[in-house]
Amino acid sequence: MSAQPIIWQTLAQDEGARAGILRTRRATIETPVFMPVGTLGSVKGVRFEALETELDARIILANTYHLYLRPGVELIRACGGLHRFIGWERAMLTDSGGFQVWSLSGLRRVTEEGVEFRSHIDGSQCFLSPEIAMEAQAALGAEIVMAFDECPPGKSSLEEARRSMELTLRWAQRSRRRFLELQREGADAGRTQEQDLLSGAQAQFGIVQGAIHLDLRRESLARTVEIGFEGYALGGLSVGEEKGAMYEVLAEIAPLMPADRPRYLMGVGTPEDLLEAVAHGIDMFDCVLPTRTARNGLAWTSRGRLNVKNARWARDTKPLDEECACAVCRRHSRAYLRHLYLAGEMLAAILLTHHNLFFFLDTMRRVRQSIRSGCFSRFRQEFLERFNAGLD
Ligand SMILES: CNc1nc2cc3c(=O)[nH]c(N)nc3c(CCc3ccccc3)c2[nH]1
């Protein structure tokens, strides 16, 4: 492979949990890692300086589907690729677009070739295939790219889930073939060492499907590993299935994923879900909860969820979270944040987003520390006791 591959190493194992390091060309990523979602090339409401300095985020996610529709991947390539276009100098991962077509655009037709759909922006006719999704991700230039898959509904029947899984495996084969071709083209293009350093994916992750059917999940994992990827993701979860069913898939499948490669659980989740998944050996997470719920007035704290709209906080001069070291908790009170939110001030969303990202990222920092010191299960128990105890 022309671009040097990501280097994954495990630092410590603590029962089912593991702490590792993922070295990409732009960042050293300590795992387990929470990856803020930057769908349109921005993590809504927070500036990259804060993400880098105070929040110390090492990798953020972007969405091929959205950027493909607007502003278009050719424009981004012409501006030097996604990192340069948005001004983010650390690592990035892009999703392949299959999921977003399913969850965002109305009219769509799935064929063997790919997915026809109408843009949710202007209704124009669009088409994505494994090959186009790989070419689009190559133009964006993220270090880690995802295979083009189909995500079936969380409650799919065995037949639906099998049909979808078989299609995803054929698309995974085509995604891998196109990815390797693009790698060779990149190498053959005689990119200078410097260009090679700044562009080209370092890793492509395969995505395991099979809905909540464990036999399908095991078969999907085996056949995805057979194709061979630099990392593996658990897809098809956090899409309406029962929580217990997701936990069952995690317990059964996560430990079977290749131990020498990163394991990414897509779209998860609440702090409880993150800790459950870490316990089964998951390394990477993405979730819109900290950013999306902030815009709706929700703060995530060591004592659970706190919605600033609640009249209970009207005169409460305590910070959102008395145990939080973030800039928002050092300066502002619950009363002030409630006032901002009710007044419709944009600063409400900005401050709540900053605090929530700090909470998710700092919790993962403490998770890593506890795994490396061999006390993850005690940390997890204490965290959940306090988190579920609720607010005084
Ligand atoms: C919220 N729950 C959720 N479940 C998901 C399942 C899948 C899945 O089965 N296949 C793919 N390709 N993506 C999924 C995603 C999107 C994750 C994402 C969002 C933003 C940027 C980069 C990545 C999911 N998200």
PDBQT file of the ligand as one rigid body, heavy atoms in Angstrom, charges set to zero:
ROOT
HETATM    1  C1  LIG A 401     -26.645   6.511  15.251  1.00  0.00    +0.000 C 
HETATM    2  N1  LIG A 401     -26.534   5.117  14.985  1.00  0.00    +0.000 N 
HETATM    3  C2  LIG A 401     -25.816   4.652  13.950  1.00  0.00    +0.000 A 
HETATM    4  N2  LIG A 401     -25.866   3.370  13.580  1.00  0.00    +0.000 NA
HETATM    5  C3  LIG A 401     -25.089   3.269  12.481  1.00  0.00    +0.000 A 
HETATM    6  C4  LIG A 401     -24.832   2.173  11.635  1.00  0.00    +0.000 A 
HETATM    7  C5  LIG A 401     -24.036   2.379  10.503  1.00  0.00    +0.000 A 
HETATM    8  C6  LIG A 401     -23.812   1.277   9.554  1.00  0.00    +0.000 A 
HETATM    9  O1  LIG A 401     -24.302   0.130   9.700  1.00  0.00    +0.000 OA
HETATM   10  N3  LIG A 401     -23.066   1.546   8.452  1.00  0.00    +0.000 N 
HETATM   11  C7  LIG A 401     -22.502   2.789   8.238  1.00  0.00    +0.000 A 
HETATM   12  N4  LIG A 401     -21.745   2.946   7.124  1.00  0.00    +0.000 N 
HETATM   13  N5  LIG A 401     -22.663   3.835   9.102  1.00  0.00    +0.000 NA
HETATM   14  C8  LIG A 401     -23.457   3.658  10.228  1.00  0.00    +0.000 A 
HETATM   15  C9  LIG A 401     -23.700   4.758  11.099  1.00  0.00    +0.000 A 
HETATM   16  C10 LIG A 401     -23.113   6.150  10.831  1.00  0.00    +0.000 C 
HETATM   17  C11 LIG A 401     -21.860   6.389  11.646  1.00  0.00    +0.000 C 
HETATM   18  C12 LIG A 401     -21.189   7.676  11.245  1.00  0.00    +0.000 A 
HETATM   19  C13 LIG A 401     -21.869   8.898  11.405  1.00  0.00    +0.000 A 
HETATM   20  C14 LIG A 401     -21.254  10.084  11.015  1.00  0.00    +0.000 A 
HETATM   21  C15 LIG A 401     -19.985  10.073  10.467  1.00  0.00    +0.000 A 
HETATM   22  C16 LIG A 401     -19.302   8.853  10.326  1.00  0.00    +0.000 A 
HETATM   23  C17 LIG A 401     -19.911   7.659  10.716  1.00  0.00    +0.000 A 
HETATM   24  C18 LIG A 401     -24.526   4.542  12.207  1.00  0.00    +0.000 A 
HETATM   25  N6  LIG A 401     -24.993   5.408  13.148  1.00  0.00    +0.000 N 
ENDROOT
TORSDOF 0
